[in-house]
Amino acid sequence: MLHTPTAPAPTNLNPAEWPLYRVAPRYLAGPGEESAGTVIQTLTDAGWTDATWMDNTRVFDPSQRLALEFLPEAQPVPRLEGQRVLWRLWARRDALSPLAWTALFTDETPEEVLLPVIGALAAAPDTALEQSLRCPAQTEADDAAVVAPLAAAGWSPEPIEQPRTYHAPRLQARFTHQAPGYDGRSDHTPARWMATARLDYDAPAQWAASFDDTTPTSILAAFTTALADPNPVDRYELPRGAEAYLTLTPA
């Protein structure tokens, strides 16, 4: 069953009258017009260096231990509800070590949700990296810090649902901690956090993101803070079919 929008939206959006929209909730606003360039520029401004192969781009921090990959040629990922990964963020101890953690974002992820993660990493790359390498196991205190922004914004925990999930007020976004074996698969499957946003509770995902359980708490908290932020965002274009599910005001 569809959920009633929180406020009526115009049925005919005339670009001449509404050239720029203020859109809420932000997790349904779409990626933004200049999302890719803005994200990469944030890191290059912080001294990261970029390399391009085919149509893909990889941006390294000065230590070469942190990287963001822009992957327009990537394939859909089944565990991300079949969405195509556009951004891959990862950390490693050194150039010869396996990855310490990885975060994935699909191609419709709003830039206002992704950019705070990138900004947190650019502002303190050593702190974020060393935390994950020194203390890879997440504690209950870490988990509490990750979900605190959601709880403060009125997101509701599902106490009997496994894996543990927080739902946005209108059930159009969820943030889940998936423990090993939660879905009946191998207990060796890594634990991870996963976020999805959709127009309705049972609708296909508009976008998805996942974080290994070893992702630093500061990075995860930057993401949940941005995800739960109630402030509207600016858009010149809206996702197809989303108008009735959004609260819109002219900018």
KEFI-285364 format. One line per 2 residues: their letters; for each residue x, y, z of N, C-alpha, C. Coordinates in steps of 0.02 Angstrom, whole numbers, plus 50000, padded with zeros to 5 digits. Layout:
N
A> X,Y,Z,X,Y,Z,X,Y,Z ~ ...
END
This chain:
251
ML> 50043,49940,50000,50000,50000,50000,50044,50062,50000 ~ 50026,50112,49960,50065,50173,49956,50053,50216,50016
HT> 50103,50256,50034,50098,50301,50091,50084,50372,50067 ~ 50039,50406,50102,50020,50474,50083,50077,50522,50092
PT> 50092,50565,50043,50145,50615,50051,50130,50661,50110 ~ 50182,50688,50139,50173,50732,50196,50143,50799,50177
AP> 50150,50819,50114,50120,50882,50091,50105,50875,50017 ~ 50052,50909,49992,50036,50902,49921,50091,50931,49877
AP> 50103,50898,49822,50152,50922,49774,50115,50941,49711 ~ 50142,50988,49672,50108,51008,49610,50103,50949,49562
TN> 50046,50943,49528,50037,50889,49481,50069,50905,49413 ~ 50071,50968,49395,50104,50990,49334,50159,51039,49352
LN> 50220,51016,49347,50277,51058,49366,50302,51095,49305 ~ 50288,51159,49302,50308,51201,49246,50378,51228,49259
PA> 50428,51208,49218,50497,51231,49230,50503,51307,49229 ~ 50458,51341,49192,50461,51414,49190,50442,51444,49257
EW> 50396,51411,49293,50374,51435,49358,50416,51406,49415 ~ 50443,51346,49405,50482,51311,49457,50551,51293,49428
PL> 50593,51342,49411,50658,51324,49381,50705,51289,49431 ~ 50695,51301,49496,50737,51270,49546,50692,51250,49605
YR> 50700,51187,49626,50658,51160,49679,50698,51153,49744 ~ 50662,51160,49800,50687,51140,49865,50652,51074,49881
VA> 50691,51021,49888,50665,50953,49889,50678,50920,49957 ~ 50626,50889,49985,50632,50848,50045,50586,50787,50036
PR> 50606,50728,50061,50669,50716,50096,50727,50711,50047 ~ 50785,50728,50071,50843,50731,50027,50863,50663,49999
YL> 50847,50609,50035,50868,50543,50010,50827,50520,49950 ~ 50774,50558,49931,50737,50543,49871,50747,50596,49817
AG> 50795,50640,49825,50803,50697,49780,50844,50681,49718 ~ 50874,50622,49713,50916,50607,49656,50987,50633,49666
PG> 51032,50617,49620,51104,50630,49631,51126,50702,49624 ~ 51088,50745,49591,51111,50813,49579,51144,50819,49511
EE> 51147,50879,49485,51168,50890,49416,51244,50882,49405 ~ 51284,50902,49455,51357,50900,49447,51388,50855,49500
SA> 51355,50802,49518,51375,50761,49575,51445,50733,49568 ~ 51461,50702,49511,51525,50669,49503,51583,50718,49509
GT> 51578,50773,49473,51632,50822,49475,51641,50853,49544 ~ 51585,50864,49579,51589,50893,49646,51624,50847,49695
VI> 51607,50782,49692,51637,50733,49738,51712,50728,49726 ~ 51732,50720,49664,51804,50712,49649,51842,50776,49666
QT> 51813,50834,49651,51846,50897,49665,51858,50907,49740 ~ 51812,50882,49781,51820,50887,49854,51885,50854,49876
LT> 51902,50797,49847,51963,50762,49866,52025,50792,49833 ~ 52022,50811,49771,52081,50841,49739,52098,50908,49772
DA> 52048,50944,49795,52061,51006,49832,52097,50993,49898 ~ 52088,50932,49924,52121,50913,49987,52189,50880,49975
GW> 52214,50881,49913,52280,50855,49898,52281,50783,49873 ~ 52223,50754,49861,52221,50687,49832,52237,50692,49757
TD> 52262,50638,49729,52280,50637,49658,52235,50587,49621 ~ 52220,50603,49558,52174,50560,49521,52209,50530,49461
AT> 52185,50470,49443,52208,50435,49383,52147,50408,49348 ~ 52149,50408,49282,52091,50386,49242,52111,50328,49198
WM> 52067,50277,49196,52075,50223,49148,52006,50210,49118 ~ 52004,50205,49050,51941,50201,49014,51898,50261,49037
DN> 51837,50247,49061,51794,50301,49086,51793,50304,49162 ~ 51836,50265,49194,51838,50261,49267,51893,50307,49295
TR> 51883,50328,49357,51931,50371,49390,51945,50345,49460 ~ 52008,50346,49480,52027,50328,49549,52065,50386,49579
VF> 52046,50406,49639,52077,50463,49673,52109,50436,49737 ~ 52176,50447,49744,52214,50422,49802,52231,50479,49849
DP> 52232,50462,49914,52259,50510,49962,52335,50509,49957 ~ 52371,50558,49986,52443,50561,49979,52480,50498,50001
SQ> 52453,50461,50050,52486,50400,50074,52473,50340,50029 ~ 52427,50347,49981,52407,50292,49936,52372,50235,49973
RL> 52347,50250,50032,52313,50197,50071,52237,50206,50070 ~ 52213,50262,50047,52142,50275,50041,52127,50292,49968
AL> 52070,50269,49944,52052,50284,49875,51977,50288,49867 ~ 51958,50330,49819,51889,50333,49796,51889,50318,49722
EF> 51846,50271,49701,51841,50252,49632,51774,50274,49603 ~ 51776,50306,49546,51716,50325,49508,51710,50276,49451
LP> 51655,50236,49449,51652,50176,49408,51589,50177,49363 ~ 51586,50221,49314,51527,50222,49271,51519,50159,49229
EA> 51572,50117,49224,51567,50055,49186,51553,49994,49229 ~ 51540,50004,49293,51529,49948,49339,51463,49912,49324
QP> 51458,49850,49347,51399,49810,49337,51354,49813,49398 ~ 51289,49796,49391,51244,49793,49448,51268,49742,49500
VP> 51253,49756,49564,51273,49713,49619,51210,49684,49651 ~ 51202,49618,49651,51141,49588,49678,51125,49608,49750
RL> 51175,49610,49793,51161,49626,49863,51143,49699,49874 ~ 51152,49741,49823,51129,49810,49826,51065,49817,49785
EG> 51023,49765,49789,50958,49763,49756,50965,49773,49680 ~ 51020,49747,49653,51030,49751,49581,51050,49819,49555
QR> 51065,49866,49599,51085,49933,49579,51158,49932,49554 ~ 51174,49978,49509,51241,49983,49482,51285,50027,49527
VL> 51341,50001,49549,51387,50039,49591,51421,50093,49550 ~ 51420,50154,49575,51455,50209,49542,51516,50232,49581
WR> 51514,50226,49647,51569,50248,49690,51591,50191,49735 ~ 51657,50182,49740,51687,50132,49784,51742,50166,49825
LW> 51734,50165,49890,51782,50197,49936,51815,50141,49976 ~ 51883,50143,49981,51916,50089,50018,51980,50113,50052
AR> 52002,50072,50100,52063,50086,50139,52104,50023,50145 ~ 52170,50032,50150,52216,49975,50159,52275,49997,50202
RD> 52308,49949,50233,52365,49964,50277,52424,49991,50237 ~ 52438,49960,50179,52491,49983,50134,52475,49956,50065
AL> 52519,49971,50017,52505,49954,49948,52499,49879,49935 ~ 52528,49837,49979,52527,49765,49970,52477,49730,50014
SP> 52440,49766,50055,52393,49736,50102,52324,49729,50072 ~ 52285,49681,50096,52215,49678,50076,52176,49738,50102
LA> 52118,49749,50075,52079,49806,50095,52054,49798,50167 ~ 52059,49852,50206,52035,49851,50275,51959,49860,50278
WT> 51932,49902,50234,51860,49912,50229,51843,49942,50162 ~ 51780,49932,50143,51755,49957,50079,51685,49985,50089
AL> 51670,50039,50055,51602,50067,50054,51581,50075,49981 ~ 51519,50058,49965,51493,50061,49898,51431,50106,49896
FT> 51424,50145,49842,51367,50188,49832,51343,50181,49761 ~ 51278,50171,49751,51252,50163,49684,51241,50230,49650
DE> 51224,50227,49585,51230,50288,49545,51176,50339,49555 ~ 51124,50325,49592,51073,50376,49607,51080,50404,49678
TP> 51136,50390,49711,51146,50415,49779,51150,50492,49777 ~ 51109,50527,49817,51113,50600,49818,51182,50624,49841
EE> 51207,50676,49809,51273,50701,49827,51275,50727,49899 ~ 51218,50751,49925,51216,50777,49993,51224,50722,50045
VL> 51212,50659,50025,51223,50602,50069,51294,50576,50063 ~ 51322,50579,50003,51390,50554,49990,51444,50604,50011
LP> 51433,50668,49997,51486,50718,50008,51509,50723,50081 ~ 51465,50718,50132,51490,50720,50200,51537,50662,50217
VI> 51526,50604,50186,51572,50548,50196,51640,50565,50166 ~ 51640,50592,50106,51702,50611,50073,51737,50667,50112
GA> 51697,50715,50136,51726,50770,50174,51757,50747,50239 ~ 51725,50700,50273,51753,50674,50336,51819,50638,50323
LA> 51822,50602,50268,51884,50566,50252,51939,50615,50232 ~ 51922,50666,50193,51972,50714,50171,51998,50756,50229
AA> 51954,50770,50278,51974,50812,50334,52022,50777,50381 ~ 52014,50712,50390,52056,50676,50438,52070,50606,50413
PD> 52107,50599,50357,52118,50532,50329,52158,50486,50375 ~ 52208,50512,50410,52248,50469,50453,52206,50442,50511
TA> 52166,50485,50542,52125,50464,50598,52076,50410,50576 ~ 52042,50421,50521,51993,50372,50497,52026,50307,50478
LE> 52084,50310,50445,52118,50250,50424,52145,50211,50483 ~ 52179,50244,50529,52210,50209,50585,52158,50178,50631
QS> 52100,50209,50637,52048,50180,50680,52027,50112,50653 ~ 52019,50107,50588,51997,50044,50560,52051,49991,50562
LR> 52114,50012,50556,52169,49963,50557,52187,49941,50628 ~ 52179,49987,50676,52199,49972,50744,52144,49933,50781
CP> 52082,49951,50769,52026,49920,50806,51972,49899,50755 ~ 51983,49845,50718,51935,49827,50666,51867,49805,50693
AQ> 51863,49781,50755,51800,49757,50781,51758,49815,50807 ~ 51696,49819,50785,51650,49871,50808,51622,49851,50877
TE> 51617,49899,50921,51590,49887,50987,51518,49912,50991 ~ 51484,49898,51046,51416,49923,51055,51416,50000,51056
AD> 51468,50029,51084,51473,50102,51086,51480,50130,51015 ~ 51519,50095,50973,51525,50116,50904,51458,50113,50868
DA> 51423,50058,50877,51358,50050,50845,51309,50104,50867 ~ 51311,50121,50932,51266,50172,50958,51282,50240,50927
AV> 51346,50255,50917,51366,50319,50887,51344,50322,50814 ~ 51344,50265,50780,51324,50263,50709,51250,50278,50702
VA> 51207,50248,50743,51135,50256,50735,51107,50316,50773 ~ 51147,50348,50816,51122,50405,50855,51092,50460,50812
PL> 51123,50480,50755,51091,50532,50714,51022,50512,50688 ~ 51012,50448,50674,50948,50424,50650,50895,50429,50705
AA> 50913,50406,50764,50867,50409,50821,50848,50481,50837 ~ 50897,50526,50834,50885,50596,50850,50838,50629,50798
AG> 50838,50603,50738,50796,50631,50684,50728,50597,50680 ~ 50713,50553,50727,50648,50521,50728,50643,50457,50688
WS> 50699,50430,50666,50697,50365,50634,50681,50312,50687 ~ 50644,50260,50667,50619,50211,50715,50656,50145,50709
PE> 50681,50119,50764,50711,50052,50762,50658,49999,50760 ~ 50672,49945,50726,50627,49888,50724,50652,49836,50773
PI> 50624,49832,50834,50655,49792,50887,50653,49717,50874 ~ 50605,49693,50835,50601,49620,50824,50626,49600,50755
EQ> 50644,49648,50715,50666,49632,50647,50740,49614,50648 ~ 50758,49560,50615,50827,49541,50606,50842,49539,50532
PR> 50893,49572,50507,50942,49611,50545,50913,49675,50574 ~ 50949,49705,50620,50926,49766,50653,50920,49823,50602
TY> 50863,49858,50603,50848,49908,50552,50819,49971,50584 ~ 50839,50029,50557,50808,50092,50573,50770,50117,50511
HA> 50708,50138,50521,50666,50162,50466,50656,50237,50470 ~ 50657,50270,50412,50641,50341,50408,50567,50351,50427
PR> 50547,50412,50445,50479,50424,50469,50424,50398,50422 ~ 50433,50403,50357,50382,50379,50310,50402,50314,50276
LQ> 50450,50279,50306,50471,50212,50284,50500,50212,50214 ~ 50524,50270,50190,50552,50274,50123,50628,50266,50123
AR> 50658,50258,50180,50729,50243,50184,50739,50199,50245 ~ 50791,50157,50242,50807,50114,50298,50883,50106,50303
FT> 50906,50094,50363,50977,50083,50376,50982,50020,50418 ~ 51019,49971,50394,51018,49904,50422,51087,49880,50439
HQ> 51094,49846,50495,51156,49812,50512,51145,49738,50499 ~ 51180,49712,50449,51172,49643,50428,51228,49601,50459
AP> 51210,49557,50505,51258,49514,50538,51271,49452,50497 ~ 51328,49418,50506,51342,49356,50469,51286,49305,50479
GY> 51264,49275,50425,51213,49223,50430,51143,49248,50438 ~ 51132,49315,50433,51065,49343,50446,51013,49318,50396
DG> 51034,49302,50335,50987,49282,50283,50989,49208,50267 ~ 51018,49169,50314,51022,49098,50304,51082,49076,50263
RS> 51123,49124,50242,51182,49107,50203,51240,49094,50251 ~ 51299,49086,50222,51357,49067,50262,51371,49116,50319
DH> 51388,49088,50377,51407,49131,50433,51473,49167,50420 ~ 51507,49148,50366,51570,49181,50348,51559,49245,50307
TP> 51496,49258,50289,51481,49321,50253,51496,49380,50299 ~ 51535,49428,50276,51554,49484,50321,51493,49523,50344
AR> 51496,49547,50405,51445,49593,50429,51452,49660,50393 ~ 51397,49694,50383,51400,49759,50349,51338,49800,50367
WM> 51346,49865,50356,51290,49911,50360,51264,49924,50290 ~ 51198,49931,50283,51170,49944,50217,51113,49994,50222
AT> 51112,50042,50176,51059,50092,50172,51024,50086,50105 ~ 50958,50096,50105,50920,50099,50043,50868,50154,50049
AR> 50849,50182,49992,50795,50231,49989,50749,50213,49931 ~ 50684,50222,49942,50635,50202,49892,50573,50246,49900
LD> 50534,50252,49846,50475,50295,49848,50422,50268,49896 ~ 50418,50203,49902,50370,50172,49947,50403,50112,49979
YD> 50375,50089,50035,50408,50036,50074,50422,49974,50032 ~ 50377,49956,49987,50385,49895,49947,50409,49909,49876
AP> 50425,49971,49861,50448,49989,49793,50521,49971,49784 ~ 50545,49965,49722,50616,49953,49710,50658,50009,49738
AQ> 50719,49994,49755,50764,50045,49783,50782,50097,49731 ~ 50780,50160,49751,50806,50215,49709,50882,50213,49708
WA> 50912,50199,49766,50984,50192,49772,51000,50151,49835 ~ 51062,50129,49839,51083,50090,49897,51156,50105,49911
AS> 51176,50093,49974,51246,50101,49994,51261,50047,50045 ~ 51323,50023,50045,51343,49974,50095,51412,49991,50122
FD> 51424,49973,50185,51486,49986,50220,51507,49922,50256 ~ 51570,49902,50246,51595,49846,50287,51591,49863,50360
DT> 51585,49812,50402,51578,49823,50474,51641,49855,50503 ~ 51696,49851,50468,51759,49880,50492,51767,49953,50470
TP> 51718,49981,50436,51720,50052,50418,51724,50094,50481 ~ 51767,50144,50484,51773,50185,50544,51707,50216,50565
TS> 51697,50219,50630,51635,50247,50658,51624,50318,50634 ~ 51677,50358,50630,51669,50427,50609,51642,50433,50538
IL> 51661,50387,50494,51637,50387,50425,51564,50366,50423 ~ 51547,50314,50460,51477,50292,50463,51432,50345,50493
AA> 51455,50378,50546,51415,50430,50578,51406,50490,50532 ~ 51456,50506,50492,51449,50561,50443,51394,50543,50393
FT> 51391,50480,50374,51340,50458,50327,51270,50461,50358 ~ 51261,50433,50417,51195,50433,50447,51171,50503,50465
TA> 51217,50547,50484,51199,50616,50497,51171,50650,50434 ~ 51205,50639,50378,51182,50668,50315,51117,50635,50291
LA> 51112,50570,50301,51052,50534,50279,50990,50559,50315 ~ 50996,50573,50380,50939,50593,50421,50926,50668,50421
DP> 50969,50708,50391,50962,50780,50391,50895,50800,50359 ~ 50851,50835,50396,50785,50852,50368,50785,50911,50321
NP> 50839,50947,50316,50841,51008,50274,50834,50989,50200 ~ 50794,51027,50163,50786,51012,50092,50849,51029,50053
VD> 50853,51002,49992,50910,51015,49948,50884,51044,49882 ~ 50929,51077,49846,50910,51110,49783,50917,51061,49724
RY> 50866,51063,49680,50869,51023,49620,50836,51060,49562 ~ 50867,51057,49503,50836,51082,49442,50792,51028,49410
EL> 50809,50965,49422,50771,50909,49396,50754,50861,49453 ~ 50697,50826,49446,50675,50779,49496,50679,50708,49468
PR> 50688,50658,49511,50686,50589,49487,50619,50573,49455 ~ 50619,50534,49403,50558,50518,49367,50507,50484,49413
GA> 50447,50510,49414,50393,50480,49452,50394,50494,49526 ~ 50439,50538,49549,50447,50548,49621,50407,50607,49648
EA> 50377,50648,49604,50347,50711,49627,50297,50701,49684 ~ 50254,50651,49678,50200,50643,49728,50226,50619,49796
YL> 50289,50600,49798,50318,50575,49861,50364,50625,49894 ~ 50370,50684,49864,50416,50735,49888,50379,50796,49913
TL> 50410,50831,49959,50386,50897,49979,50427,50948,49940 ~ 50393,50988,49898,50426,51033,49853,50407,51105,49867
TP> 50456,51149,49866,50442,51221,49869,50489,51255,49820 ~ 50468,51310,49790,50512,51346,49744,50569,51378,49782
A> 50628,51375,49753,50688,51404,49785,50690,51479,49774
END
